[in-house]
């Protein structure tokens, strides 16, 4: 086969190269004993179990240099696989630096997909493709699937093509061709998934195209069905190195096992404690099974950490020890001293954001007994993207520069911009840009032609688009489903506008009505893609943000002003990102907010995956803590507002797993009393801890059991809103109309109405608001 001509040529030349005597190896001098062991153990299967910050990239690249320097392999005989192009570039740069010259002829150092593209172009005909096949991007893939869904007579609204794309991607990650989809998956996509998957693959072949999942799937298929091809590449790739092995999915795992099945010269580098991508197909079992897959494998543990202080490492180790499914290692450092992990509880999420903002400014000035930190040295790592809103709002208000890494800023997210467009129309129906954005979102059968008719009618009559739309309908210029849906939208906008004058309806409630009646919330509820739950959480967070404003208009003005005032001057900025996006990064100072059960660990992860999901959440906590080099601050809130109602929160079970001797509990004035045990600090009287724990069968971690056992002995204190005044839940009924009261956020005011546990208060500066009684103090009790 002509594809192998160059392979055989290389093989002949490489024999001479391997006969070259080993040259001096000064690059080995900078390695610690474990790293050196991993580098020099060249033959046979090796698992480099590399903890966070232990210099795995240094060991991996030095191993490549050692293979080349000792003449064990020519550059083209080394297969080195990474997950990102950035990692591949860094590896090449480091290898060049160690060799003292540019690396030439290393064509097989790259990502899984990049390498498989090259292989598939050589052997495309074996899977009925031509070598010049096209790789579809996500948009092209969705367009093709929509055509198939439509041809099958399936309602795209009820069964979105995006959902089918996610299902097919999952099957490809598991190396399942259409004929191998298991019976357990037969019900996918309304029992039509396997059938449409088969049609999709046929259509791709007809178009001479592949998607990203096919790149690996086709190569696994070729290796499994063409032994001659597999044998040739086993001979060519004499040494295989894999970075981030804990993140491999089934298809990647099979591809690697097939290639290494002959000589077994495979070195996998990874950390089972940092496997956090199960939701996108990664299988932590791949690294846990390494010794079973490769009998006689040599395991090297890299445990000396070069990043963090001893306190931070001990805290991370204390948490991750709660996982049963792990190979086990203990990080340590030669560095002495350093700050303990700081733990602080807050009254609510807004207070948490205020405190973090003030703390960042204080750390900039060096007024916390620490060295001065620049903004670029500080990061906020959140479990869910909707948590960013409170921090972004606070930073925009106080003028603190920040950047969001791994995604758009909160008010720039698609679902937030859509919702804001609806709100703008309610306040200002003549807002044509807002109308254009939402007229067919969700789908109302109003395509480009219908929208062009609306535009033309509006221009002809010199009116806004919403008025033009009504004129067009009155003139019967639009028919069918689109006309009915458009009329419903116009009626809705008019009705919502009238509701803004309803004094018995808060603007938060109105916002929820708008999103519900427009069908926008339902659109995301029906969307089965992995992103949909996060978008719904962001919409909830948006409604929550309205609380601090008098009306929709005030909120819209606030967002416009703060976003307009935000300019990128290229200066230092605080980084905000999710814990997933933080993997592989490090910062001198890290803030970890929102450590509450249900938020972190995520309730959805535990509900959907049980103990497996909880263990992945714990690994995420471990990743978060180990991002910090010098200062790590964990925080939680006692209360969160959900759908306009306050709910008390239990501190994360991971907090109870932090070793006490490595934690400093910060108790800011006016928040909490009580001793150590953050859970004890946050639990208010009558929280029903035992009952809530009994109802949730996933609450079974060692730390959670300790928390339950200690709950009765722990002094349980109630959150405070001032330095010396504890809220008494039994005494709040003593309030009466006319009483002067104080609220931490809104200040002083007078009670003008009482409805159950809600007080209507006319605040001196914040206007009239309805507030739950337990958040109110009698004004005379405030020690000012």
N, C-alpha and C positions, 0 to 999 in steps of 0.2 A: 504494500500500500504506500503510495507516494508520501502520505502524511508522515511516514516514519523515516524517510531518507535522511533528514537532518539529525534525527535522533541517533541513528546508527553511526553517523559520522562523528557526532559528539562522543559516543561511547568509546570509539577507538582512541580518540585524542585524550580522553579522560584517564585511561589506564596509565599513560605516561605521567600525567599530572599527579596521580596518586602515589607514584613512585618517588616523588620529590621528597627529600629529607625535611623534617619539620624545622622551621625557622624559630628564632627566639620569640618568646611570647610575653613582652612587657605588659601587654593589655590585661594579663591575669593578675598583676600585682595589686590592682585597685579593687579586687573582689574580696568579700568576706568568705569565710570557709564554706558556708552553705552555697553561696553563689558559684564559687569555684568548683565545688563538687558537681553542680548542675551543668556547668560549662564543659567540664572534662569527661563526663560520662557520655561519650558520643554514641556508643552502639547500644541497640536494643531500645525498648520502650522506656521513656522517662516522663514522670509527671512532676513538673515544677510547681508545687503548691505554694503560690506566692501571695502572702498577705498584703493588705493595703500599705503602700509606701515602702515596700521592701526592696525596691530596685529590680523589678521583674524585667522591665525593658532593657536595662543594662545587662542583665544576665542573658537574656534572649539574643540580643545583638552580639554580645561577646561570644556566644556559642556559635553563631554564624561565622564570625571572624576566625574562630578556632578551627572550624571545619575547613575553611579555605586555607588558613595558614599552615595546617598540618598536612595538607594535600589529600585529605580524606574525600573531598568533593570539589568539583569545578563549580563556578557560580550557577551554571544552568542545571546542575544536578540537585540543587537545593530548592525545595518547595516551602516557602514561608507564607503562611496565611494569616491575615488580619481581618478585622471587621470594618475598619474605616480607611478611607484614602489617607486621612491625616496620620493615622498610625503607621501605614505603609511608608509614607514619605519620611516620617521621623526615623523609622527603622533603617531606611536606606542612608539617611544622613549620618546616623550613628555608626553604621558599619563603615562608611567612607571615612569618618573621622578616626576610627580605631585603626583602619588599614593605612591611613595617611595618604590615600588616593581615592579618586572617584571609582565607585563600583561599576564595572562594566559587565554586561552579559548576565544580569540576574533577572531574567524575564519572568520568573515565577515567584516573585515577591510582590504580593498585592492582596486585595480583598477576595473573598470567596467568589463573588460575582465577576470581578475583573478576570480572574484566572479561568473561570468556567466559560466566559465568553470566548477566550482564545482557544480553549479546548473544543468547544462546540463548533466553532467555525471550521476547524480541521475535520470534524466528523459529522457535520450536519446531515449528510445524506443518510446516515444510519437511523435518523428519526424523521425521515421524510421531509427534510428542509434543504434549502440551498445555502451555501456558505455566506451569501450576502443577506441573510435574514435580518428583519427589522426588530428592534427591541421596543415594545410598546411602553409608554409612560402610563401613569395612573389614569389620566384623562382619556387616553385612547382605549385603555382597557375597559373603562366604565362605558364609553360610547358603544363599544362592541357588545358588551353584556346587555345594555339597554335594548339594543336591536334584537337580541335573542329573547329577552324577557317579553318584549312587545310581540314578537312573532309567536310566542307560546301562549298569548292571550292572558298574561298575568298582569294584575293591577300593580303598576310601579309604585303607587302611593302606599299601598299596604305591604308590598314586598319590594323594597328599593333594590335597585341593581347594586348599589354600594354594599348592601348586606351580602348579596351573592358573591361579590368580589372578595369580601372578607372571609367567607366560608371556603372559597376555592383556594385562597392564599393559605389558609390553615391546612388544607389537605396537601398542598404542595410542600409546605414546611415539614409535613410528616411523611413526605416521599410517597404519597398515594396518587397513582394514576387513576383515571376514571373507573377502570375495571377492578381496582383494589380498594375502593371506598368501602369501609366495613358496614355491615348491616345496621350497626348501632347509629350510624350517621344517615340512614336512609330517609329519615324524616326531615332532614335539613331543608330549609327554604320551602316550606309547605310541601314536602315530599317530592319536590322537583329538582333539588340540588344536584344529585348525581347525574341525572339526565341532562341538565343544562351544562354541567361541567364537561360531559362528553362532547356535546355540541360545540362548546367554546373551544375545546382543544382541536376539533376538526376544522373549525373556522380559522383558527390561528395558523394551522398548517396550510390551508388554502391561501392565506394572505402572506405566506412565508414570513411569519412573525412569531415572536415569543414574548412572554412577560418575564419579570424578574424571577418569579418562582420557577419558571421553566429552565432557567440556566442551570440550576443545580439538579432539578428533577430529570432533565434530559441526560445529563452526564451520569447520574446514578443509573439510569436505565441502560445507557450504552455500556457502562462498566459491568452491569449485571448480566447483560445478554451477549456481550462480545468479549470473550475471555482473551483473545489475541490483543485487543486494544488495551485492556487492563494490564496485561503482562508487560506490554511495551512501556507503559507509564510507570509501572512498578520498577522496571529496570532503570528508567531515566531518572525518576525522582528518588535518588538514593537516600536522602535525608529529608524528613518532613518536620516542620516546626509550626505550631499553632498557637496563636495568641488568644487570650480570653476564651479558653476552651469551655468555661462554665456557661457561656452564652450561646453555644451551638444548639441548633434545632436538630430534629431527627434526620432530615435530608443531608445536612452538613456532616453530621456524625457518620452516616452511612458512607458518604463520599470519602471521608478520611479513612475509615476502617477498611474500605475496599482497596485504597491506594497503599495503605501500610500493611496489608495482609501478607505480603511476601517477606520482605526483610525485617519488618517491624521496627525500623529505625525512625520512630516517631517521638517527638518531644512536645508534650502539651503543657502550656503554661496557663494557669488560671487560679481562681480562688472561689471555692464553693460557697464561702461566706458572702460573696458579692454577686451571686446569681439573682438578678432582680428583673429579668425580662421574660418571666413565664407567660405573661399576658400576650406576648408576641411570638410564642412558639419555642422559646429557649427551654431546654431540659436540663435541670441541675443534675439529674440522674446520670447524664453523660460523663461528668467528671467523677461522680461518686462511684461509678462502675469501672473506672479506668483499669484497676488492678484485675478485675474479672475479665475484662475484654482483652487485656494483654498480660497473660500469666508471666510472672517473673519481673514485672515492671518495677523499676527503681523509683521510689518517691523521695523527692528532696523538698523539705519544708524551708521556705524563706520566711523567717520570723523576725529578723532584726529590722526595725522600722527606722527610717531616716526622716520622717515627716513630722510626727506628732510628739507631744510630751507624754511622760509616763502616765499621768492622770487620765489623759484622753484615751490612751490605749487600754488602760485598765477598765475604763467605763465601757468602751466598745466591747471588750472581751466579756465583761459581766453580762451585757445584753445578749450577745450572740451565743453564749453558753446555754441559753434556753432552748436552742434548736437541737433536736435529736438527729436530724438527717444532715450530718456534716462529718468531714474527715478529721477535723480537730487540729488546731495549732494555737500557739500563744504568742502574740506580738510583744516585743520588748524593745527598749531603746537604751543606748548609752547616755543619752542626754539626761541631765539632772534638773530638778526643780520644775518650775512651770506652774500655771494656774490649774486649780481643780475645775472640773466641769461645773459650770454655773447653772443652777436650776431656779426658775422663778415662776410663780403663778400670778395670773391677772384676773381682774373682775370679768372682762369680756374681751372679744377680739379687737375692738377698737382701742381699748386701753393697752392691749398687747402691742399694737402697731405704734401707738404714741410712745410707749416706753422704749421700743426698739429704736425709733427715730432719735429720741433723746440720748440713748446709750451710744448710738453711732456717732453723734455729734460730740459727745463727751470723750469717746475713744479717739476721735480725731485730734482733740486738744490734749490728750494724754492726761486727763484728770480722773482716771479711775484706778490710779496706782499702777497702771500699765504704761508701756511705751506708747507713743503716739502712733496711731495706725492711719494710713491713707485710705480713702474710700475704695480704691482698687484692691485693697487687701481684705475687704470685708464682703461677706456674702450671706444672703438669706435663702435657706433651702426649705421649700414647702412640700408637703405631701401631695397636694392637689392644686391645680392652677387657679381655682377660684379663691384660694387664700391670698393670692397676690393683690387683690383689689384693695384691701384695707391698707396694705403697705404702700401701694402706689398712690392712693389718695392722700395718705399722710405725707409722703415724701414730696408730692407735687405741691401740697399746701405749704410746707415749710421750706420749699426750695432746695431739697436735698437731691442731688443728681443721682440717677440710677439707670441701670440697663436691665432688660429682661433677656435672659439667655435661653435659647431653645424654643422660642415662640414669640408671638406678638404681645404687646402690652395689653392689659385687661380691656381697656376701652377701644382697642384696635382689633379685638377678636371679632370674627365674622358674626357670631350669634349676638354679641353685644351691640354691634353696629346695626344689625337688623332690628333688634328690640328698640334701640334708641330711635331708629327711623319711625317705628310705630308711635313712640311717645311724641316725637316731633310733629307727626301728623295730627295727633290728638290736640296738641297745643296750638299748632299752626297749620290748618288744612291746606293752605296755599304753598306749602313747602314741596316744590316739585321734585327736588332731589330725593327727599324721603319717600315720596310716592313711587318714583321710579324704582327705588331699591326694593320695596316690599310688594308691589302690585302683583307679582307672580311668585311670591315667597311667603307661605308655601305654594306649591303649584296650584294654579286656578284655571289652567287651560288658556292662559293669556300669553301666547307666544309673541315673537317679534312683530308679526303682522298686526295683531290686535293692539299691541302697544304703539305701533306706528299710527294706527287709526286714531288712537286717543291723542297722540301728539299733534296730528294734523287738525283734529277738531278743536283742540284747545287754542292752537295758533290762529285758526280761522275766526274764532270768536273772541280772541284776545283775553282769555281767562286762564286760570290755573289748570293743571292737569286733572285734578280731582273734579273740577267743574266741567272740564271738557269731557271727562269720562261719563258724567251724568247726562250731558247733552247728547253724546253719542248713543247712549242707551235709550234715551227718550226718542231719538230719531230712528230707532231700530237698526242702527248701523252695525250692530254686533248681535250675534245670535248664539244659540246652543248653550252648552255648559258654561263657557267663558262668560257669557252675558249674565247668567244667574249668579255666578261666583263674584263677578265684579260688582253687581248691585248689592250683594250681601256685604262686601267690603265697604262700599260707600255708605251703606246704612250703618254699619258698625262704627266707622270713623265719626259719623254725625252723632250717634248715640253716645260714644265715649266722650266726645267733646262736651255734650250736655252734662255728663256725669261729673265733670270737673267742678261743677258748681254745687254738687251734693255735699252738704256739710256733714252728713252721717257716714260718708264714705271717705276713707283715707286715700291719699294718693298711692300708697303702697298697694292697697286693695284694688284700686283702679288699674294699676300697672299689671297685676295678676290677671284681672278680668280681660284686659286688652290682649295679653299674650295667649290666654286660654281661648277666648272667643274668635280670635283671628286664625286659630289653628296652628299658631307657631309653636306653642309648647308641644302639642300633639305630634307635630312633624318630627321633633327630636325624640319624643317618647317612642314613636314607631320606627325610628332609625335604629337598626341593629348593629351599626358599626362600633368599633371600640371607642371612638371619640365621642359618641352621643351622650353617655352618662356624664362626662366632664362638661359638655356644653350645657346640659340641664343644670348642673351644679353652678356654672357660671351665671346662668339666668337667675337662679335663686339668689346668688350673691348680689346681682344687680338690683333686684327688688329690695334686698336688705339695705343697700347703699342709699336708697331713697329716704330712709328714716330720718336722716340728719337734715332734711330740707323741708321747707314749708309746703312745696307743691312740685309738680313735674317741671314747670317752667324754671323754677329756681335750680333744680338739679341739672337740667339741660344747660343752663347758663354756666353753672359751675364747671361741668365737664368741658364745655367749649373753651372757657377761659384758661383752665389749667393745662389743657392739651395744647392750646395756642401758645402759652407762655413757655412751654417746655421746648428748649432748643438744644441741639447737640453741639456743644462747644468743643467737643473732643477732649475735655478734661477728665479727671478721675471720677469714677462712678461706683456706687454700691451695686453688686450683682444680685439679681433676684432670679431664682430658677427652681424647678422641681427637683426633688431628690434624684429622680431618674436621670435628669439632664446633667446632674453634678458628677455622675460617675466618671472617674478618671481625672477630675479636677482637684485642686487643693487651694486653700486660702488660709492666711494667718489667723483670721477671726471668722467664725461661723455662727450664725444664729439659726436655731432649729425650732420654729414656732409651731403651735397647733398640735402638741403631743397630747391628744385626748382620744380615748377609746371611741371608735366609730369614725373618727377622722384619721387617726394614725395609732394603731392599725386601722386600715380602711374596713368599714363594715361590709362593703361589697366584696372585698377580697376574701374575707372570712366566710361570708354567707355562700359564695360561689365555690370556694375551694377548700373550706374547712381548715384542718390543721396545716395542710400544704400551703394554703394562702397565708395563714398566720406566720408560718416560717419564712415565707418570702418577704412579708412585711417586716419581720425582725431583721432579715438581711439588709433591708432598705434602711432601717435604723442604724445598723452597723456601718453602712456606707456613709450615711449622713455624719455620724460622729467622727469617722476617720478622714473626712475632708478637712478637718481643722488641724492646723499646725500648732497654734499657741493658745488660742482662746475658743472654747466651745460653750455656747449658751443654749440651753434647752428651756422652752417656755410652754405654758398651757393656759387656757382660759377656763374659768369656772362656769361661765355662761356663754351660750351662743344663740343668736336669733335665727330661728328656722321658720320660714313662711310667716314672718311677722310676729312669732311667738317666742318668748324666751324659754330656753331649755337649759337645765343644769347639765354640766358635762363631767364625766369621770376622767381623771387624768389617765393617760395611757398606761397600760400594764407594763410597757417598756421602762417607764420611769421607776417603777418599783423594782426593776431588775438592775438599776444602776447601783454599783457598790457604794455604800454610804461614805466610806473613808476617802473616796475620790470625788465627792460631790460637795460643792458649797451652795447652801440654800440661801438665795437672796430673798428677803422679805421687804419689799418697798413699803413706805408709809401708807397706811390706809387700805391695805389689801387683805392680808391673811394673818392669822395668829396660828399657834400650834407649833409642834416640834417637827422633826424631820419625818419624812414620808410624805411626798408631795400629794399622794392620793389622800392622805389624812388631812392635809392642809386644805384641799379643795372640796372635800365632801361636806356639804351643809347638813344641818339637822333634818332628819326625816327624808334622807335621800333614797332610802330603800336599797342600799348596796347589796345586801344578801339576796333580796328578791330579784333584783336585776341580774345578778350573777347566775342565779339558779335558772333563769329563763334562757340564758344563752349558753348552749352546750359547747361553744368553741372557747369559752372562758376557762381554759384548762392549763394555761402555761404555769410553770413553776412560780413565777413572780406573782401571777394573779392569785394562785392558791395561798401564797404567803400573805398577800394583801388581805384576803378574806379571813385568814386565821388571825391576823393582827388587828383587824378592823375594830373588834370589840375593845381591845386594850388601848387603842390609839386615841389620844385626845382629839375629838372631831370638832373643829371650829367652823364658824360661819364666816363667809366672806365679809370683809368690812369695806365701807365706802369712805370712811374717814379714819384718822389715826386711832381714836379711842372708842368709837361707837360701833357696837355690834348690832346688826339688824336682828330684831326679834320678830319672828314670823307671827307670833301670837298677838303682838301688840299693835300691828298695823291697822287692825280694825278700829283702833281708837281715833283714827283720822276723821275729821268732819269737814264739811263744806266751810270754807272761810279760813281754814288753817294755813299758816305760812309753813312752807316745806323747802327742802333742798334736795336736788338731784346732782350727782357727780358730773354729769355731762351737760345738763341744761341750766344748772344754777338754781337760784331762788325763784319761788313763785307761790301762787295761792291756789288752793283747791276750789274748783268751781262746780265739780260734779263727781259723784261716786257711782260706779256700776260694778257690783261684785268686788273682785280684787283689782279692778282698774280704776285709777284716779284720773279725772280730767283736770289738768293743771294749767293755769295761765302763767307762764314763766315770764320773768321781768325782761329777759333779752331774747328768748327763743320762741316766744309766742305760745299758743295753746296746743298742748299735746296730751294724748292718753298714755299713761305710764302704769306698769304693774306696781302695786302698792309696796311690794317688798324691796323695791329699789329706791324708796323715798325715806328721808329722815325728817323729823320735826326740825324746823329751822333753829329752835332754841338749843338743840343738842349738838349743833356743829361748833367745835371748839376753835372759832376764828376770832 
